[in-house]
């Protein structure tokens, strides 16, 4: 075989390999190695029996890291990226994704007007309205018992602004009086909370719209000041039974909080319990919630790739599939959700109620 044909053969083999690479990415998966491992194993299980290879591109928590990770994946010939931890990450890669056209399916990133307009990015997270509908059905009676309610929001997190707007809309509609405290997560400055605490003298509800580490610091501050807390309502970023992030960060563990998520290891549906059994048999350990989510996404990609089409994004746009974790993939990257779970956090751990 002469040099020319060797080169052509090499390029054909390379392009074939590049066309079947699913690349996993995100920050939390790097910050918590066991979490990243559960993410990776769930993806491997989803790719079983397919031609797709799974590769990791985890990155550090800084503003430019998502963009650099995206470009690295493009340069390495990834067919699609799965991951990206937050709505902020998705906004960061908006321009670069339009330029290079490598599709992205986010596991936990929240939607925004920017993301909704980008045909190369989607997220499998349900809208805030869907999550709060379940949460407030179980907690509204307790919510109206306290005279004071304070909404504490990390306003440099797009996902938290979405929660804040929906809570305010609900409170105004139900004539629930509330105060607001806006913080910047990146600065971790709690001076506004300390100032607010000086005037608290009644039982209070806390709507905690931050991620786990900052949220724990805030609740510890309330505890130190002996505030009588009636109710704490948080977000999906409080973690899960396998990764109890919020509870682990707390100094004062004598706290009860509630939040809602659309998937849970407590799910008793046969498809989900069968997945858990299969995962345990393969990896000799229990999965995390993210394992089931990425399993669904990878299976969806594999199914899409079996169709005829010019590009993977074209195939994805024509694919429908029901996932094990309650997500229903529709055509044109639309999603429906069939499940939600209210989670209670206390000394007994994370339990569905």
C-alpha positions as CSV (number, residue, x, y, z in Angstrom):
1,X,0.0,0.0,0.0
2,X,1.6,3.3,-1.1
3,X,1.8,6.4,1.1
4,X,-1.2,8.0,-0.5
5,X,-3.6,5.1,0.2
6,X,-2.1,4.7,3.7
7,X,-3.0,8.3,4.4
8,X,-6.6,7.9,3.0
9,X,-7.0,4.7,5.1
10,X,-5.8,6.5,8.2
11,X,-8.2,9.4,7.7
12,X,-11.1,7.1,7.1
13,X,-10.4,5.1,10.3
14,X,-9.9,8.4,12.3
15,X,-13.1,10.0,11.0
16,X,-15.0,6.8,11.9
17,X,-13.7,7.0,15.4
18,X,-14.3,10.6,15.8
19,X,-17.9,10.3,14.7
20,X,-18.7,8.0,17.6
21,X,-17.3,9.8,20.7
22,X,-19.5,11.0,23.5
23,X,-17.6,13.4,25.7
24,X,-18.6,14.0,29.4
25,X,-17.9,17.4,30.9
26,X,-18.6,19.6,34.0
27,X,-17.2,21.0,37.2
28,X,-19.0,19.3,40.0
29,X,-17.9,15.9,38.5
30,X,-14.4,17.0,39.0
31,X,-14.8,18.6,42.4
32,X,-16.4,15.4,43.8
33,X,-14.5,12.4,42.3
34,X,-17.0,9.8,43.4
35,X,-19.7,11.9,41.7
36,X,-17.6,12.1,38.5
37,X,-17.2,8.3,38.7
38,X,-20.9,7.7,39.0
39,X,-21.4,10.1,36.0
40,X,-18.9,8.1,33.9
41,X,-20.2,4.7,34.9
42,X,-23.8,5.6,34.0
43,X,-22.6,6.8,30.6
44,X,-20.7,3.6,30.0
45,X,-23.8,1.6,30.8
46,X,-25.8,3.6,28.4
47,X,-23.4,3.1,25.6
48,X,-23.3,-0.7,26.1
49,X,-23.6,-2.5,22.7
50,X,-23.0,0.6,20.7
51,X,-20.1,2.0,18.7
52,X,-19.8,5.0,20.9
53,X,-16.7,5.6,23.1
54,X,-17.0,7.6,26.3
55,X,-14.3,10.2,27.2
56,X,-14.1,12.6,30.2
57,X,-13.3,16.4,29.9
58,X,-13.9,17.6,33.5
59,X,-12.9,21.2,34.2
60,X,-12.1,23.6,37.1
61,X,-14.7,26.1,38.4
62,X,-13.8,29.4,36.7
63,X,-15.6,31.6,34.1
64,X,-13.5,30.6,31.0
65,X,-13.2,26.8,31.8
66,X,-16.5,25.8,30.0
67,X,-15.4,27.5,26.8
68,X,-11.9,25.9,26.9
69,X,-13.4,22.5,27.6
70,X,-15.8,22.9,24.7
71,X,-13.0,23.8,22.3
72,X,-10.9,21.0,23.6
73,X,-13.7,18.5,22.9
74,X,-14.2,19.9,19.4
75,X,-10.4,19.6,18.7
76,X,-10.5,16.0,19.9
77,X,-13.3,15.1,17.6
78,X,-16.1,14.6,20.0
79,X,-19.5,14.0,18.4
80,X,-21.5,15.5,21.3
81,X,-20.8,16.8,24.8
82,X,-22.9,15.6,27.8
83,X,-22.7,17.5,31.0
84,X,-22.1,21.2,31.9
85,X,-23.1,21.7,35.5
86,X,-25.0,25.0,35.5
87,X,-27.1,27.5,33.5
88,X,-24.1,29.9,33.7
89,X,-21.9,27.3,31.9
90,X,-24.4,26.9,29.1
91,X,-24.6,30.7,28.6
92,X,-20.8,30.8,28.6
93,X,-20.6,28.3,25.6
94,X,-23.4,29.9,23.6
95,X,-21.2,31.7,21.0
96,X,-18.6,29.0,20.7
97,X,-21.3,26.3,20.2
98,X,-22.8,28.2,17.4
99,X,-19.4,28.5,15.7
100,X,-18.4,24.9,16.0
101,X,-21.8,23.3,16.0
102,X,-21.0,20.4,18.3
103,X,-24.3,19.6,20.1
104,X,-24.5,19.7,23.9
105,X,-26.9,18.0,26.2
106,X,-26.7,19.3,29.8
107,X,-27.6,17.2,32.8
108,X,-28.2,19.9,35.4
109,X,-27.9,23.3,33.5
110,X,-31.0,25.4,33.6
111,X,-32.7,26.9,30.6
112,X,-32.5,30.5,29.7
113,X,-33.7,32.6,26.8
114,X,-30.1,32.4,25.4
115,X,-30.1,28.6,25.6
116,X,-33.6,28.2,24.3
117,X,-32.6,30.1,21.1
118,X,-29.5,27.9,20.6
119,X,-30.3,24.8,18.6
120,X,-27.0,23.1,19.6
121,X,-27.7,23.2,23.4
122,X,-30.4,21.6,25.4
123,X,-30.9,20.6,29.0
124,X,-32.8,17.7,30.6
125,X,-33.8,19.7,33.6
126,X,-37.5,20.5,34.0
127,X,-38.6,24.1,34.4
128,X,-38.7,25.7,37.8
129,X,-42.5,25.8,37.7
130,X,-42.7,22.0,37.4
131,X,-40.5,21.5,40.5
132,X,-42.2,24.1,42.7
133,X,-45.6,22.9,41.9
134,X,-44.8,19.6,43.7
135,X,-42.9,21.2,46.5
136,X,-45.5,23.8,47.4
137,X,-48.3,21.2,47.2
138,X,-46.7,19.5,50.2
139,X,-45.4,22.6,52.0
140,X,-47.8,25.5,51.4
141,X,-49.7,25.0,54.7
142,X,-46.5,25.2,56.7
143,X,-45.3,28.1,54.6
144,X,-48.1,30.4,55.6
145,X,-47.7,29.7,59.4
146,X,-44.7,32.0,59.8
147,X,-45.1,35.8,59.9
148,X,-41.8,36.4,58.1
149,X,-40.4,34.9,54.9
150,X,-37.1,35.7,53.4
151,X,-35.9,34.8,49.9
152,X,-32.1,34.6,49.8
153,X,-30.8,34.4,46.3
154,X,-27.4,34.0,44.7
155,X,-28.1,36.4,41.8
156,X,-24.9,35.6,39.9
157,X,-26.4,32.1,39.3
158,X,-28.9,32.2,36.4
159,X,-30.7,29.1,37.7
160,X,-31.4,30.8,41.1
161,X,-32.8,33.9,39.5
162,X,-35.4,31.6,37.8
163,X,-36.3,30.2,41.2
164,X,-36.6,33.7,42.7
165,X,-38.9,35.0,40.0
166,X,-41.2,32.0,40.3
167,X,-41.3,32.2,44.2
168,X,-42.1,35.9,44.1
169,X,-44.9,35.3,41.5
170,X,-46.4,32.6,43.8
171,X,-46.0,34.7,47.0
172,X,-47.7,37.8,45.4
173,X,-50.5,35.7,44.1
174,X,-51.1,34.1,47.5
175,X,-50.6,37.4,49.5
176,X,-47.6,36.0,51.3
177,X,-45.4,38.8,52.6
178,X,-41.6,38.3,52.0
179,X,-38.3,40.0,52.2
180,X,-35.4,39.5,49.8
181,X,-31.7,39.3,50.2
182,X,-29.5,39.2,47.0
183,X,-26.0,37.8,47.3
184,X,-23.1,37.0,44.9
185,X,-22.0,33.4,45.3
186,X,-18.5,34.2,44.0
187,X,-17.9,36.7,46.8
188,X,-19.4,34.6,49.7
189,X,-20.2,37.9,51.6
190,X,-22.9,37.4,54.2
191,X,-23.0,41.0,55.5
192,X,-26.5,41.5,54.2
193,X,-27.7,38.4,56.0
194,X,-26.1,39.5,59.2
195,X,-27.8,42.9,58.9
196,X,-31.1,41.2,58.3
197,X,-30.7,39.0,61.4
198,X,-30.5,42.0,63.7
199,X,-34.2,42.7,63.1
200,X,-35.6,39.1,63.1
201,X,-37.7,38.4,66.2
202,X,-40.4,36.0,65.0
203,X,-40.6,32.6,63.5
204,X,-39.3,32.7,59.9
205,X,-39.4,30.8,56.6
206,X,-36.1,30.7,54.6
207,X,-36.3,30.3,50.9
208,X,-32.7,29.3,50.1
209,X,-31.8,29.9,46.5
210,X,-28.1,29.1,46.5
211,X,-25.9,26.2,45.9
212,X,-25.0,23.9,48.8
213,X,-21.8,25.3,50.3
214,X,-23.1,28.9,50.5
215,X,-26.5,27.8,51.6
216,X,-25.0,25.9,54.5
217,X,-23.1,28.9,55.6
218,X,-26.3,31.0,55.6
219,X,-28.3,28.5,57.6
220,X,-25.4,28.1,60.1
221,X,-25.5,31.9,60.6
222,X,-29.2,31.7,61.4
223,X,-28.5,28.9,63.9
224,X,-25.7,30.8,65.6
225,X,-28.2,33.7,66.1
226,X,-30.8,31.4,67.6
227,X,-33.4,32.3,65.0
228,X,-36.6,30.3,65.2
229,X,-36.9,28.7,61.8
230,X,-40.3,27.5,60.7
231,X,-39.4,26.1,57.3
232,X,-36.4,25.9,54.9
233,X,-37.1,25.4,51.2
234,X,-34.2,24.9,48.8
235,X,-33.4,23.8,45.3
236,X,-32.3,20.7,43.5
237,X,-28.7,21.8,44.1
238,X,-29.0,20.6,47.7
239,X,-27.9,17.2,46.5
240,X,-29.2,13.7,46.9
241,X,-29.0,10.7,49.3
242,X,-25.8,9.5,47.5
243,X,-24.3,13.0,47.5
244,X,-25.8,14.9,50.5
245,X,-23.9,18.1,49.7
246,X,-26.0,20.6,51.7
247,X,-26.1,18.5,54.8
248,X,-22.4,17.7,54.7
249,X,-21.5,21.4,54.5
250,X,-23.6,22.3,57.6
251,X,-22.0,22.7,61.0
252,X,-25.3,22.6,62.8
253,X,-26.9,19.3,61.6
254,X,-30.1,20.0,63.6
255,X,-31.8,21.4,60.5
256,X,-34.8,20.3,58.5
257,X,-35.1,21.4,54.8
258,X,-37.2,20.5,51.7
259,X,-36.6,20.6,48.0
260,X,-37.9,18.9,44.9
261,X,-36.2,17.1,42.1
262,X,-37.6,15.2,39.1
263,X,-35.6,12.0,39.7
264,X,-34.6,10.1,42.8
265,X,-32.8,6.8,43.7
266,X,-36.0,6.2,45.7
267,X,-37.9,5.7,42.5
268,X,-39.7,2.4,42.6
269,X,-40.6,2.0,38.9
270,X,-39.3,-1.3,37.6
271,X,-37.2,0.3,34.8
272,X,-35.3,2.4,37.4
273,X,-34.8,-0.4,39.9
274,X,-33.6,-2.7,37.1
275,X,-31.1,-0.1,36.2
276,X,-29.8,0.1,39.8
277,X,-29.5,-3.6,39.9
278,X,-27.6,-3.7,36.6
279,X,-25.3,-0.9,37.8
280,X,-24.5,-2.6,41.1
281,X,-23.8,-5.9,39.3
282,X,-21.4,-4.2,36.9
283,X,-19.6,-1.8,39.2
284,X,-20.0,-3.4,42.6
285,X,-21.4,-0.2,44.1
286,X,-24.6,1.9,44.1
287,X,-25.3,4.5,41.5
288,X,-26.0,8.2,42.1
289,X,-29.0,10.1,40.6
290,X,-26.7,11.5,37.9
291,X,-25.9,7.9,36.8
292,X,-29.5,7.3,35.8
293,X,-29.7,10.7,34.1
294,X,-26.6,10.3,32.0
295,X,-27.7,6.7,31.2
296,X,-30.9,8.1,29.7
297,X,-29.0,10.7,27.7
298,X,-26.5,8.3,26.3
299,X,-29.2,5.8,25.3
300,X,-31.0,8.7,23.6
301,X,-27.9,9.6,21.6
302,X,-27.3,6.0,20.6
303,X,-30.9,5.6,19.5
304,X,-30.6,8.8,17.5
305,X,-27.4,7.7,15.8
306,X,-29.2,4.6,14.4
307,X,-31.3,6.8,12.2
308,X,-30.3,8.0,8.7
309,X,-29.3,11.6,8.6
310,X,-26.6,14.1,7.6
311,X,-25.6,15.0,11.2
312,X,-26.0,13.8,14.7
313,X,-28.0,16.9,15.6
314,X,-30.4,16.2,12.7
315,X,-30.9,12.7,13.9
316,X,-31.5,13.8,17.5
317,X,-34.1,16.3,16.3
318,X,-36.1,13.3,14.9
319,X,-35.8,11.0,17.9
320,X,-38.3,10.2,20.7
321,X,-37.6,8.1,23.7
322,X,-38.9,7.5,27.2
323,X,-36.1,7.4,29.8
324,X,-36.0,5.4,33.0
325,X,-35.8,8.6,35.1
326,X,-39.1,10.1,34.1
327,X,-37.9,12.2,31.2
328,X,-39.6,11.8,27.8
329,X,-37.5,13.0,24.9
330,X,-39.6,14.5,22.1
331,X,-38.7,15.6,18.6
332,X,-36.7,18.8,18.1
333,X,-35.1,18.4,21.6
334,X,-38.4,19.0,23.4
335,X,-38.9,17.2,26.8
336,X,-41.8,16.2,29.0
337,X,-41.5,15.0,32.6
338,X,-43.6,12.4,34.4
339,X,-42.1,12.3,37.9
340,X,-41.2,14.6,40.8
341,X,-40.1,13.9,44.3
342,X,-40.1,16.1,47.4
343,X,-37.0,15.4,49.5
344,X,-36.8,16.0,53.2
345,X,-33.3,16.7,54.7
346,X,-32.8,16.1,58.4
347,X,-30.7,13.9,60.7
348,X,-32.2,10.9,59.1
349,X,-30.6,11.9,55.8
350,X,-32.3,12.6,52.4
351,X,-35.7,10.9,52.2
352,X,-38.6,11.2,49.8
353,X,-41.9,12.2,51.4
